[in-house]
Amino acid sequence: MISRAAVSVLTPALRLLDAETAHRLALAALRHGLVRAAPYRDDTALQVRALGALFPNPIGLAAGFDKNAVAVLPLMRLGFGYIEAGTVTPRPQPGNPRPRLFRLPAAQAVINRLGFNNEGVEAFRARLPALAARQCPFGVNVGINKDGADPERDYPALVAALTPFADYITINVSSPNTPGLRDLQSEARLSAILSAVKAMVPVRPPILVKIAPDLSDAGLETVVETAVIHSAAGLIIGNTTIARPGDLSGANAKQAGGLSGAPLFARSTEMLARAHRLAAGRLTLIGCGGIRTGGDVLTKIRSGASLVQLYTAFAYSGPALIPRLKQELLQALQAEGFANVSEAWGTAA
Ligand SMILES: Cc1cc2nc3c(=O)[nH]c(=O)nc-3n(C[C@H](O)[C@H](O)[C@H](O)COP(=O)(O)O)c2cc1C
Protein backbone atom coordinates (compact mmCIF):
# COMPACT_ATOMS: atom_id res chain seq x y z
CA MET A 1 0.00 0.00 0.00
CA ILE A 2 1.29 3.44 -0.88
CA SER A 3 0.31 6.20 1.53
CA ARG A 4 -1.33 9.41 0.48
CA ALA A 5 1.89 11.25 1.29
CA ALA A 6 3.84 8.91 -0.97
CA VAL A 7 1.39 9.47 -3.78
CA SER A 8 1.78 13.21 -3.40
CA VAL A 9 5.50 12.69 -3.82
CA LEU A 10 4.85 10.50 -6.85
CA THR A 11 2.52 13.05 -8.46
CA PRO A 12 5.40 15.14 -9.88
CA ALA A 13 6.86 11.93 -11.39
CA LEU A 14 3.54 11.24 -13.11
CA ARG A 15 3.81 14.70 -14.59
CA LEU A 16 6.83 13.62 -16.61
CA LEU A 17 4.67 11.16 -18.54
CA ASP A 18 2.33 12.19 -21.30
CA ALA A 19 -0.90 13.42 -19.77
CA GLU A 20 -3.13 10.55 -20.81
CA THR A 21 -0.69 7.83 -19.67
CA ALA A 22 -0.30 9.59 -16.30
CA HIS A 23 -4.07 9.66 -15.92
CA ARG A 24 -4.38 5.96 -16.77
CA LEU A 25 -1.71 5.04 -14.20
CA ALA A 26 -3.28 7.18 -11.48
CA LEU A 27 -6.65 5.55 -12.07
CA ALA A 28 -5.11 2.07 -12.03
CA ALA A 29 -3.34 2.83 -8.72
CA LEU A 30 -6.63 3.95 -7.20
CA ARG A 31 -8.53 0.99 -8.60
CA HIS A 32 -6.07 -1.52 -7.18
CA GLY A 33 -6.07 -0.01 -3.72
CA LEU A 34 -2.58 1.48 -3.92
CA VAL A 35 -3.79 4.90 -2.80
CA ARG A 36 -5.49 5.00 0.57
CA ALA A 37 -6.38 7.75 2.92
CA ALA A 38 -6.78 7.46 6.66
CA PRO A 39 -10.48 7.42 7.53
CA TYR A 40 -11.76 10.58 9.17
CA ARG A 41 -14.98 12.46 9.55
CA ASP A 42 -15.53 15.86 7.97
CA ASP A 43 -16.32 18.83 10.20
CA THR A 44 -20.11 19.18 10.36
CA ALA A 45 -19.74 22.82 9.24
CA LEU A 46 -18.98 21.41 5.79
CA GLN A 47 -22.14 19.28 5.50
CA VAL A 48 -24.63 20.12 2.76
CA ARG A 49 -28.16 18.86 2.22
CA ALA A 50 -28.95 19.05 -1.48
CA LEU A 51 -30.68 17.03 -4.19
CA GLY A 52 -32.38 14.96 -1.49
CA ALA A 53 -29.08 13.69 -0.11
CA LEU A 54 -26.59 14.51 2.63
CA PHE A 55 -23.12 15.47 1.38
CA PRO A 56 -20.33 15.27 4.02
CA ASN A 57 -18.67 18.22 2.29
CA PRO A 58 -19.49 20.20 -0.86
CA ILE A 59 -16.39 19.28 -2.91
CA GLY A 60 -17.02 16.69 -5.62
CA LEU A 61 -14.95 15.13 -8.36
CA ALA A 62 -16.22 16.34 -11.75
CA ALA A 63 -17.09 14.03 -14.64
CA GLY A 64 -14.34 12.80 -16.94
CA PHE A 65 -11.82 11.58 -14.37
CA ASP A 66 -13.52 8.20 -13.84
CA LYS A 67 -15.38 7.81 -17.11
CA ASN A 68 -16.07 4.09 -16.62
CA ALA A 69 -16.80 4.05 -12.87
CA VAL A 70 -13.80 1.82 -12.17
CA ALA A 71 -12.50 3.61 -9.05
CA VAL A 72 -15.51 5.24 -7.40
CA LEU A 73 -15.08 3.82 -3.87
CA PRO A 74 -11.30 4.51 -3.70
CA LEU A 75 -11.98 8.07 -4.94
CA MET A 76 -14.61 8.53 -2.24
CA ARG A 77 -12.04 7.43 0.36
CA LEU A 78 -9.81 10.35 -0.64
CA GLY A 79 -12.30 12.63 1.09
CA PHE A 80 -14.43 14.01 -1.72
CA GLY A 81 -17.98 14.93 -0.72
CA TYR A 82 -19.32 13.07 -3.77
CA ILE A 83 -18.12 11.54 -7.02
CA GLU A 84 -19.57 12.04 -10.49
CA ALA A 85 -18.58 9.25 -12.89
CA GLY A 86 -18.92 9.34 -16.71
CA THR A 87 -19.51 10.66 -19.25
CA VAL A 88 -20.97 7.32 -20.30
CA THR A 89 -22.61 6.84 -23.70
CA PRO A 90 -25.02 4.11 -24.85
CA ARG A 91 -22.36 2.22 -26.83
CA PRO A 92 -18.59 1.97 -26.21
CA GLN A 93 -16.48 4.29 -28.36
CA PRO A 94 -12.75 5.00 -28.68
CA GLY A 95 -12.88 8.82 -28.74
CA ASN A 96 -10.64 11.00 -30.85
CA PRO A 97 -7.14 10.06 -32.06
CA ARG A 98 -4.23 10.70 -29.68
CA PRO A 99 -2.69 12.96 -28.60
CA ARG A 100 -5.89 14.49 -27.25
CA LEU A 101 -5.01 15.64 -23.71
CA PHE A 102 -2.58 18.54 -23.17
CA ARG A 103 -1.16 20.16 -20.04
CA LEU A 104 -0.63 23.90 -19.80
CA PRO A 105 1.23 23.98 -16.45
CA ALA A 106 2.09 27.68 -16.43
CA ALA A 107 -1.63 28.45 -16.66
CA GLN A 108 -2.64 25.57 -14.31
CA ALA A 109 -4.88 24.47 -17.16
CA VAL A 110 -5.58 21.53 -19.45
CA ILE A 111 -6.95 21.28 -22.97
CA ASN A 112 -8.72 18.03 -23.86
CA ARG A 113 -10.43 16.72 -26.94
CA LEU A 114 -10.94 13.16 -25.72
CA GLY A 115 -14.38 12.87 -27.31
CA PHE A 116 -16.23 10.68 -24.78
CA ASN A 117 -13.87 7.69 -24.91
CA ASN A 118 -15.69 5.16 -22.72
CA GLU A 119 -16.73 1.52 -22.39
CA GLY A 120 -20.47 2.13 -22.84
CA VAL A 121 -23.38 1.92 -20.44
CA GLU A 122 -23.54 -1.85 -20.13
CA ALA A 123 -19.99 -2.20 -18.74
CA PHE A 124 -20.51 0.93 -16.62
CA ARG A 125 -23.74 -0.34 -15.09
CA ALA A 126 -22.26 -3.73 -14.24
CA ARG A 127 -19.88 -1.98 -11.80
CA LEU A 128 -22.55 -0.07 -9.90
CA PRO A 129 -24.10 -2.68 -7.57
CA ALA A 130 -20.75 -2.70 -5.72
CA LEU A 131 -21.35 0.94 -4.76
CA ALA A 132 -24.39 0.21 -2.61
CA ALA A 133 -22.34 0.65 0.59
CA ARG A 134 -20.83 3.98 -0.51
CA GLN A 135 -19.94 6.62 2.06
CA CYS A 136 -21.15 9.66 0.11
CA PRO A 137 -23.44 10.51 -2.83
CA PHE A 138 -22.71 9.19 -6.31
CA GLY A 139 -23.67 10.99 -9.52
CA VAL A 140 -23.60 9.73 -13.08
CA ASN A 141 -22.98 11.87 -16.15
CA VAL A 142 -24.54 10.69 -19.43
CA GLY A 143 -23.90 11.65 -23.04
CA ILE A 144 -24.52 10.48 -26.58
CA ASN A 145 -22.35 8.59 -29.05
CA LYS A 146 -20.60 10.45 -31.85
CA ASP A 147 -22.31 8.29 -34.50
CA GLY A 148 -25.88 7.10 -34.77
CA ALA A 149 -27.15 9.16 -31.84
CA ASP A 150 -30.77 10.10 -31.21
CA PRO A 151 -30.76 12.34 -28.12
CA GLU A 152 -34.48 11.96 -27.39
CA ARG A 153 -34.10 8.19 -27.41
CA ASP A 154 -30.61 7.89 -25.88
CA TYR A 155 -30.77 10.20 -22.84
CA PRO A 156 -33.98 8.60 -21.47
CA ALA A 157 -32.56 5.13 -22.07
CA LEU A 158 -29.40 6.05 -20.16
CA VAL A 159 -31.40 7.57 -17.32
CA ALA A 160 -33.59 4.44 -17.15
CA ALA A 161 -30.56 2.13 -17.05
CA LEU A 162 -28.77 4.09 -14.33
CA THR A 163 -31.68 5.23 -12.15
CA PRO A 164 -31.43 2.38 -9.62
CA PHE A 165 -27.79 3.17 -8.87
CA ALA A 166 -27.34 6.95 -8.84
CA ASP A 167 -28.12 9.74 -6.37
CA TYR A 168 -28.40 12.14 -9.31
CA ILE A 169 -27.94 11.97 -13.07
CA THR A 170 -26.36 14.70 -15.20
CA ILE A 171 -27.45 15.25 -18.78
CA ASN A 172 -24.27 16.42 -20.50
CA VAL A 173 -25.10 18.76 -23.39
CA SER A 174 -21.90 20.78 -23.20
CA SER A 175 -18.80 18.83 -24.19
CA PRO A 176 -17.13 20.68 -27.07
CA ASN A 177 -15.69 17.42 -28.43
CA THR A 178 -18.84 15.73 -29.74
CA PRO A 179 -20.00 17.51 -32.88
CA GLY A 180 -23.42 19.14 -32.43
CA LEU A 181 -23.73 18.27 -28.72
CA ARG A 182 -23.79 21.85 -27.52
CA ASP A 183 -26.70 22.63 -29.87
CA LEU A 184 -28.78 20.52 -27.49
CA GLN A 185 -28.72 23.49 -25.07
CA SER A 186 -31.31 25.29 -27.25
CA GLU A 187 -34.83 25.63 -25.88
CA ALA A 188 -36.37 23.25 -28.42
CA ARG A 189 -33.76 20.49 -28.11
CA LEU A 190 -33.39 20.64 -24.33
CA SER A 191 -37.18 20.71 -23.84
CA ALA A 192 -37.53 17.65 -26.05
CA ILE A 193 -34.83 15.73 -24.16
CA LEU A 194 -36.08 16.62 -20.68
CA SER A 195 -39.72 15.84 -21.58
CA ALA A 196 -38.69 12.50 -23.06
CA VAL A 197 -36.76 11.66 -19.88
CA LYS A 198 -39.77 12.58 -17.74
CA ALA A 199 -42.18 10.58 -19.88
CA MET A 200 -40.02 7.48 -20.12
CA VAL A 201 -38.62 7.41 -16.58
CA PRO A 202 -41.34 8.67 -14.24
CA VAL A 203 -39.44 7.59 -11.13
CA ARG A 204 -35.84 8.79 -11.32
CA PRO A 205 -33.18 10.54 -9.23
CA PRO A 206 -32.75 14.33 -9.52
CA ILE A 207 -31.75 15.31 -13.06
CA LEU A 208 -29.08 17.97 -13.61
CA VAL A 209 -28.10 19.66 -16.88
CA LYS A 210 -24.41 20.43 -17.41
CA ILE A 211 -23.93 23.53 -19.51
CA ALA A 212 -21.09 25.29 -21.31
CA PRO A 213 -19.44 28.43 -19.94
CA ASP A 214 -19.64 29.75 -23.50
CA LEU A 215 -23.43 30.18 -23.43
CA SER A 216 -24.62 33.73 -24.08
CA ASP A 217 -26.64 35.59 -21.45
CA ALA A 218 -29.81 34.87 -23.42
CA GLY A 219 -28.77 31.22 -23.76
CA LEU A 220 -28.35 30.91 -20.00
CA GLU A 221 -31.77 32.46 -19.37
CA THR A 222 -33.32 29.95 -21.78
CA VAL A 223 -31.60 26.99 -20.12
CA VAL A 224 -32.69 28.11 -16.63
CA GLU A 225 -36.34 28.44 -17.65
CA THR A 226 -36.32 25.22 -19.69
CA ALA A 227 -34.80 23.30 -16.80
CA VAL A 228 -37.42 24.64 -14.37
CA ILE A 229 -40.36 23.99 -16.71
CA HIS A 230 -39.29 20.41 -17.35
CA SER A 231 -38.60 19.56 -13.70
CA ALA A 232 -34.80 19.35 -13.82
CA ALA A 233 -33.40 19.62 -10.30
CA GLY A 234 -30.47 21.83 -11.22
CA LEU A 235 -27.54 22.85 -13.37
CA ILE A 236 -23.81 22.20 -13.36
CA ILE A 237 -22.00 25.38 -14.40
CA GLY A 238 -20.06 24.31 -16.18
CA ASN A 239 -18.05 22.31 -18.64
CA THR A 240 -14.79 23.21 -20.42
CA THR A 241 -14.61 26.28 -22.67
CA ILE A 242 -13.77 26.67 -26.34
CA ALA A 243 -12.70 30.27 -25.60
CA ARG A 244 -8.97 31.01 -25.22
CA PRO A 245 -7.95 33.89 -22.97
CA GLY A 246 -5.61 36.30 -24.75
CA ASP A 247 -2.80 35.68 -22.28
CA LEU A 248 -2.89 31.88 -22.53
CA SER A 249 0.63 30.93 -23.49
CA GLY A 250 2.73 27.79 -23.89
CA ALA A 251 3.32 25.11 -26.48
CA ASN A 252 -0.17 23.65 -26.15
CA ALA A 253 -2.20 26.85 -25.94
CA LYS A 254 -3.44 26.57 -29.51
CA GLN A 255 -4.62 22.96 -29.32
CA ALA A 256 -8.26 22.38 -30.25
CA GLY A 257 -10.62 21.15 -27.53
CA GLY A 258 -12.03 22.25 -24.21
CA LEU A 259 -9.95 24.37 -21.85
CA SER A 260 -10.26 23.69 -18.10
CA GLY A 261 -8.55 24.86 -14.95
CA ALA A 262 -7.59 28.27 -13.59
CA PRO A 263 -8.45 30.34 -16.71
CA LEU A 264 -12.05 29.14 -16.38
CA PHE A 265 -12.64 30.36 -12.85
CA ALA A 266 -13.80 33.95 -13.39
CA ARG A 267 -16.13 33.27 -16.31
CA SER A 268 -17.77 30.17 -14.80
CA THR A 269 -18.26 31.91 -11.45
CA GLU A 270 -19.83 34.96 -13.06
CA MET A 271 -22.21 32.68 -14.96
CA LEU A 272 -23.04 30.79 -11.78
CA ALA A 273 -23.96 34.01 -9.97
CA ARG A 274 -26.18 35.03 -12.87
CA ALA A 275 -27.87 31.63 -12.91
CA HIS A 276 -28.45 31.94 -9.16
CA ARG A 277 -30.24 35.26 -9.67
CA LEU A 278 -32.29 33.90 -12.59
CA ALA A 279 -33.23 30.65 -10.87
CA ALA A 280 -34.23 32.40 -7.65
CA GLY A 281 -34.15 29.20 -5.62
CA ARG A 282 -35.91 27.01 -8.20
CA LEU A 283 -32.78 25.02 -9.13
CA THR A 284 -29.83 23.50 -7.29
CA LEU A 285 -26.60 24.83 -8.79
CA ILE A 286 -23.25 23.06 -8.84
CA GLY A 287 -20.28 25.35 -9.41
CA CYS A 288 -17.41 23.96 -11.47
CA GLY A 289 -14.49 25.55 -13.26
CA GLY A 290 -11.00 26.50 -12.12
CA ILE A 291 -11.28 25.72 -8.40
CA ARG A 292 -7.81 25.47 -6.80
CA THR A 293 -8.21 26.68 -3.21
CA GLY A 294 -10.69 26.56 -0.33
CA GLY A 295 -11.20 30.27 -0.96
CA ASP A 296 -12.26 29.43 -4.53
CA VAL A 297 -14.77 26.91 -3.15
CA LEU A 298 -16.24 29.56 -0.86
CA THR A 299 -16.45 32.07 -3.72
CA LYS A 300 -18.52 29.55 -5.74
CA ILE A 301 -20.77 28.86 -2.75
CA ARG A 302 -21.26 32.57 -2.10
CA SER A 303 -22.09 32.94 -5.81
CA GLY A 304 -24.97 30.46 -5.46
CA ALA A 305 -23.46 26.99 -5.67
CA SER A 306 -24.91 24.44 -3.23
CA LEU A 307 -22.09 22.09 -4.22
CA VAL A 308 -18.89 22.43 -6.25
CA GLN A 309 -16.78 20.04 -8.28
CA LEU A 310 -13.35 20.04 -9.89
CA TYR A 311 -11.06 18.07 -12.14
CA THR A 312 -7.96 19.96 -13.32
CA ALA A 313 -6.57 20.94 -9.90
CA PHE A 314 -6.88 17.29 -8.81
CA ALA A 315 -4.97 16.20 -11.92
CA TYR A 316 -2.14 18.63 -11.05
CA SER A 317 -2.02 18.24 -7.27
CA GLY A 318 -3.16 14.67 -6.60
CA PRO A 319 -4.99 13.36 -3.52
CA ALA A 320 -3.38 15.82 -1.08
CA LEU A 321 -5.53 18.52 -2.67
CA ILE A 322 -8.76 17.37 -1.04
CA PRO A 323 -7.86 17.65 2.69
CA ARG A 324 -6.10 20.94 1.91
CA LEU A 325 -9.21 22.38 0.22
CA LYS A 326 -11.42 21.37 3.13
CA GLN A 327 -9.04 22.90 5.67
CA GLU A 328 -8.82 26.11 3.66
CA LEU A 329 -12.60 26.19 3.26
CA LEU A 330 -13.10 25.92 7.02
CA GLN A 331 -10.58 28.74 7.54
CA ALA A 332 -12.20 30.90 4.85
CA LEU A 333 -15.67 30.38 6.36
CA GLN A 334 -14.38 31.44 9.75
CA ALA A 335 -12.51 34.46 8.35
CA GLU A 336 -15.69 35.66 6.63
CA GLY A 337 -17.87 35.05 9.68
CA PHE A 338 -19.92 32.08 8.48
CA ALA A 339 -20.70 29.25 10.91
CA ASN A 340 -21.07 26.72 8.11
CA VAL A 341 -21.29 26.24 4.34
CA SER A 342 -25.07 26.62 4.18
CA GLU A 343 -24.91 30.03 5.82
CA ALA A 344 -22.59 31.30 3.07
CA TRP A 345 -24.79 30.11 0.20
CA GLY A 346 -25.65 32.85 -2.30
CA THR A 347 -24.39 35.70 -0.12
CA ALA A 348 -22.34 37.25 -2.93
CA ALA A 349 -24.56 36.59 -5.93
C1 LIG B 1 -9.38 15.48 -19.29
C2 LIG B 1 -10.78 15.96 -19.03
C3 LIG B 1 -11.86 15.14 -19.38
C4 LIG B 1 -13.16 15.57 -19.14
N1 LIG B 1 -14.20 14.74 -19.45
C5 LIG B 1 -15.47 15.14 -19.17
C6 LIG B 1 -16.56 14.27 -19.43
O1 LIG B 1 -16.42 13.13 -19.88
N2 LIG B 1 -17.81 14.75 -19.15
C7 LIG B 1 -18.03 15.99 -18.62
O2 LIG B 1 -19.19 16.35 -18.37
N3 LIG B 1 -17.00 16.82 -18.35
C8 LIG B 1 -15.74 16.42 -18.61
N4 LIG B 1 -14.70 17.26 -18.33
C9 LIG B 1 -14.98 18.60 -17.76
C10 LIG B 1 -14.89 18.61 -16.24
O3 LIG B 1 -15.85 17.76 -15.67
C11 LIG B 1 -15.11 20.05 -15.71
O4 LIG B 1 -16.42 20.46 -16.06
C12 LIG B 1 -14.12 21.05 -16.28
O5 LIG B 1 -12.84 20.47 -16.43
C13 LIG B 1 -14.00 22.31 -15.43
O6 LIG B 1 -13.55 22.01 -14.14
P1 LIG B 1 -11.98 22.17 -13.72
O7 LIG B 1 -11.55 23.54 -14.15
O8 LIG B 1 -11.97 21.98 -12.24
O9 LIG B 1 -11.26 21.10 -14.43
C14 LIG B 1 -13.39 16.85 -18.56
C15 LIG B 1 -12.30 17.66 -18.22
C16 LIG B 1 -11.01 17.23 -18.44
C17 LIG B 1 -9.85 18.11 -18.04
The ligand as a MOL file (V3000), in Angstrom:
LIG
                    3D

  0  0  0     0  0            999 V3000
M  V30 BEGIN CTAB
M  V30 COUNTS 31 33 0 0 0
M  V30 BEGIN ATOM
M  V30 1 C -9.3830 15.4790 -19.2910 0
M  V30 2 C -10.7760 15.9560 -19.0310 0
M  V30 3 C -11.8550 15.1400 -19.3750 0
M  V30 4 C -13.1560 15.5660 -19.1370 0
M  V30 5 N -14.2040 14.7450 -19.4530 0
M  V30 6 C -15.4710 15.1350 -19.1740 0
M  V30 7 C -16.5580 14.2750 -19.4250 0
M  V30 8 O -16.4170 13.1310 -19.8820 0
M  V30 9 N -17.8150 14.7450 -19.1460 0
M  V30 10 C -18.0300 15.9890 -18.6210 0
M  V30 11 O -19.1850 16.3540 -18.3720 0
M  V30 12 N -17.0040 16.8180 -18.3530 0
M  V30 13 C -15.7440 16.4180 -18.6100 0
M  V30 14 N -14.7000 17.2610 -18.3290 0
M  V30 15 C -14.9810 18.6000 -17.7610 0
M  V30 16 C -14.8920 18.6150 -16.2370 0
M  V30 17 O -15.8480 17.7640 -15.6710 0
M  V30 18 C -15.1110 20.0530 -15.7140 0
M  V30 19 O -16.4160 20.4560 -16.0580 0
M  V30 20 C -14.1220 21.0500 -16.2840 0
M  V30 21 O -12.8430 20.4680 -16.4290 0
M  V30 22 C -14.0040 22.3110 -15.4310 0
M  V30 23 O -13.5480 22.0080 -14.1410 0
M  V30 24 P -11.9770 22.1710 -13.7170 0
M  V30 25 O -11.5450 23.5380 -14.1510 0
M  V30 26 O -11.9710 21.9810 -12.2410 0
M  V30 27 O -11.2650 21.1000 -14.4310 0
M  V30 28 C -13.3890 16.8460 -18.5640 0
M  V30 29 C -12.2970 17.6580 -18.2150 0
M  V30 30 C -11.0070 17.2260 -18.4350 0
M  V30 31 C -9.8480 18.1140 -18.0410 0
M  V30 END ATOM
M  V30 BEGIN BOND
M  V30 1 1 1 2
M  V30 2 1 2 3
M  V30 3 2 2 30
M  V30 4 2 3 4
M  V30 5 1 4 5
M  V30 6 1 4 28
M  V30 7 2 5 6
M  V30 8 1 6 7
M  V30 9 1 6 13
M  V30 10 2 7 8
M  V30 11 1 7 9
M  V30 12 1 9 10
M  V30 13 2 10 11
M  V30 14 1 10 12
M  V30 15 2 12 13
M  V30 16 1 13 14
M  V30 17 1 14 15
M  V30 18 1 14 28
M  V30 19 1 15 16
M  V30 20 1 16 17
M  V30 21 1 16 18
M  V30 22 1 18 19
M  V30 23 1 18 20
M  V30 24 1 20 21
M  V30 25 1 20 22
M  V30 26 1 22 23
M  V30 27 1 23 24
M  V30 28 2 24 25
M  V30 29 1 24 26
M  V30 30 1 24 27
M  V30 31 2 28 29
M  V30 32 1 29 30
M  V30 33 1 30 31
M  V30 END BOND
M  V30 END CTAB
M  END
